[in-house]
Each structure stands twice: as structure tokens, then as C-alpha cells.
């Protein structure tokens, strides 16, 4: 059975696909998640990384333990109703980028454009 193409590569080369698959398996493992946490400060979404692999790391870096300690407080969070939450977030990012790059100078016009675009993405929009 051939390895399916992965998001980490668009190559048809079996060796490249195999390497991409190995990378994906590593980065989603406890070890990979722990390495990401150590180098970025993000909390790993992997229980093994949090409770076993990073135990000594958290002892030496107690400020990094804060997010892990708050795990029991997590609740579902939906930014926007419906299935277009990511698209709506992208509209906002794009608007901010237009401001930063100077492509948008009329803030009222930008606001109106964004309101219309987001409204179209909302349920019953």
C-alpha cells in the first residue's frame, strides 16, 4: 500500500513521502510535542509530553507549567457561530494586513467591507 501524499509534501517521490510521513509521526508524538514545547513555549497537546517527557523541564522552568496547570479550566471556545469560523478569522487578518501595509486608508470603508464579508459567512448571513 502506497503512502498517501501528506500536507507536509506535494511530492510524488516515495522517499519524500516516506520522510514527510516520518516527520508527521514524530511531530505529533510525545517526543515531538515536547520538543515543540521546549523551543516555542506552546503547551503540547499530548498528555505523555506534559506528564512524563517534560516533567523535569517543568521543574526547571516553572513558568512553563502554568498552562498545564490550567488544563482543567479549559472549555470549548467557538469564535464565531457556524462552520466558517476560520474564514471569518481570515477576513479579520486580511483587514489588519491591509491597514499595516497601507492598502487600506479609509477605515470606515474597510470596516463596511469586512462587516459585509463576515455577514455573508455567518449562518443565515
C-alpha positions in Angstrom: 0.0 0.0 0.0 1.4 3.4 -1.0 1.8 6.1 1.5 -0.7 8.9 0.7 0.6 12.4 -0.1 0.8 14.5 3.1 0.2 18.1 3.8 3.9 18.3 4.5 4.8 17.5 0.9 3.3 17.6 -2.5 5.9 15.3 -4.0 5.1 12.1 -5.8 8.5 10.7 -4.8 8.0 7.8 -2.4 11.2 8.7 -0.5 10.0 12.2 0.1 6.5 11.0 1.1 8.1 8.5 3.5 10.2 11.3 5.0 7.1 13.5 5.3 5.2 10.7 7.0 8.1 10.1 9.4 8.2 13.8 10.2 4.4 13.9 10.8 4.5 10.9 13.1 7.4 12.4 15.1 6.0 15.9 15.5 2.7 14.5 16.7 4.3 12.1 19.1 5.0 12.8 22.8 8.7 13.4 22.0 7.9 15.7 19.1 5.3 17.7 21.0 7.8 18.0 23.9 10.4 19.5 21.6 8.0 22.0 20.2 7.0 23.0 23.7 10.6 23.5 24.7 11.5 25.6 21.7 8.3 27.6 21.3 6.7 27.9 24.7 3.5 26.4 23.4 1.9 23.8 25.6 1.9 20.4 23.9 -1.5 18.8 23.2 0.0 15.4 24.2 -0.6 14.0 27.7 2.6 12.0 27.6 4.6 15.1 26.7 3.1 17.1 29.6 3.1 14.5 32.3 6.2 12.3 31.5 8.6 13.7 29.0 8.5 17.3 30.2 8.3 16.6 33.9 11.9 17.7 34.5 11.6 20.6 32.1 8.7 22.0 34.0 10.6 21.5 37.3 13.4 23.6 35.9 11.0 26.1 34.1 8.1 26.5 36.5 6.7 29.4 34.4 6.1 27.0 31.6 4.0 24.8 33.9 1.3 27.4 34.2 -0.6 26.5 31.1 -0.5 22.8 32.0 -1.8 23.6 35.5 -4.8 25.4 33.9 -5.8 22.4 31.7 -8.8 21.5 34.0 -10.2 25.0 33.4 -10.4 24.6 29.6 -13.8 24.8 28.0 -15.0 24.7 24.4 -14.5 28.0 22.6 -16.2 29.0 19.4 -15.1 32.2 17.9 -18.0 32.5 15.6 -21.2 30.5 15.0 -21.4 28.2 12.1 -18.8 26.4 10.0 -16.9 29.5 8.8 -15.0 30.5 11.9 -11.6 30.1 10.2 -12.8 32.0 7.2 -14.1 34.8 9.3 -10.8 35.0 11.2 -9.0 35.2 7.9 -11.2 38.2 6.9 -10.1 40.0 10.0 -6.4 39.1 9.5 -6.6 40.3 5.9 -8.2 43.6 7.0 -5.4 44.1 9.6 -2.8 43.3 6.9 -4.4 45.9 4.6 -4.1 48.5 7.4 -0.4 47.6 8.2 0.7 47.5 4.5 -1.1 50.8 3.8 -3.5 49.2 1.3 -6.4 50.4 3.3 -6.6 54.1 4.2 -10.3 54.6 4.6 -11.1 52.8 7.9 -14.9 53.3 7.5 -14.8 51.7 4.1 -12.6 48.9 5.3 -15.0 48.3 8.3 -18.0 48.2 6.0 -16.3 45.8 3.6 -15.3 43.5 6.5 -18.8 43.7 8.0 -20.4 42.6 4.7 -17.9 39.8 4.1 -18.3 38.4 7.6 -22.1 38.7 7.5 -22.0 36.6 4.3 -20.0 33.9 6.1 -22.3 33.7 9.2 -25.2 31.3 9.3 -28.3 32.9 7.8 -25.9 35.6 6.5 
